[in-house]
Amino acid sequence: MQTSDILVNALGGLVRIRFDYSVHVFDEDLARELHRPWRDARKHGVTHPPAEEGITELVWPFPDRDGIAGSVAELSTHTTLAAIESRRGNLLMLHAAGIADESGQVLAFIGPSGRGKTTLARQLGAVYGYVTDETVGIEADGTVHPYRKPLSVIQPGEIYKAQLAPSTLELRELPDTPLRLAGLILVSRVHEDLAEARVSDVGLCEALAALVPEASYLADLDKPLQTIAQHVDRCGAIQRLTYTDAAQVLPVIPNLLRRSEPEPWAAVLPTESSGVLNPLAPESFVPAPFKDAVEAGGKTAILDLDRVVHVLDGVGPVVWRLLGEGLDFGSLAAEVDRQFGSPPGLSLNEAVVGVLQALVDAGLVIRVPVPGS
């Protein structure tokens, strides 16, 4: 029995699981149960690696027989958290299942817990290479790092899910080629009985609102929304997959691997002169602090400091963009009038101030008193 610590390949980094025997003494059978789920994610060829820089250390209490099931399950969770923490600020990390075709193209199936990602990974990983059922890590150039962690499988009558290595479930190995992102798929499993899975393109701003909550440490990336948009430029429009049963997904994989032309987009960030005077009051409107903003398809997605994406539609994107450019109020109002016309029952100035106030109410704009008024 190999009694050394476990060194796990995770998201392009290494996590060393060190066992603490201060409470329970070493037991070879229990050690096997702790090691077995990680056999497909272990760093091969390294028996006692040195504590070199770049390895994340996770100390884990060695369990007794009564606590082994819970320990195995919780170890998987904590190893994942350690791996994600170690790569923050370096990767786009999505809560997703991932599979790869023989050429190394990776599809990431994104969604919150309970959307069936592990079931999808089991179904699709029997035909395509199993990348992960938990987190897909993506470099800025589109390179994907696998995380072939154990899959969590419900056991009837048991409190804890079983942690099973991919090979135990007969999932396929990865191709011997670099992995590249080929598609971002928003997963929507429905209870209605669909005859077949449905695939549809999602507008960039709408997709960002759905995707951002499923990204780990996104705000640690420079220009996070732009980073996602750049990935979309390479791999194609984000798509929504709607299905009832995981078996319906396999036939649509070739379509998901085909690049769908994405929307053009642009960053809409404030300049040093951002802001506009309110002609109806002694104050000015200025953008509130935020992380990033992009415009696409007539909408604007803004990521605030609380990691919430606000999607502006209608007149909102125009007002936000011109506010950021520092136009005077008259020029801003004239552009709104040119694109949308004057609103009934309100003066143009009142209508534009109303839009700015709506942005204030959303926390995207702040009102600043004019000095000396």
Disulfide bonds with the S-S distance in Angstrom:
none
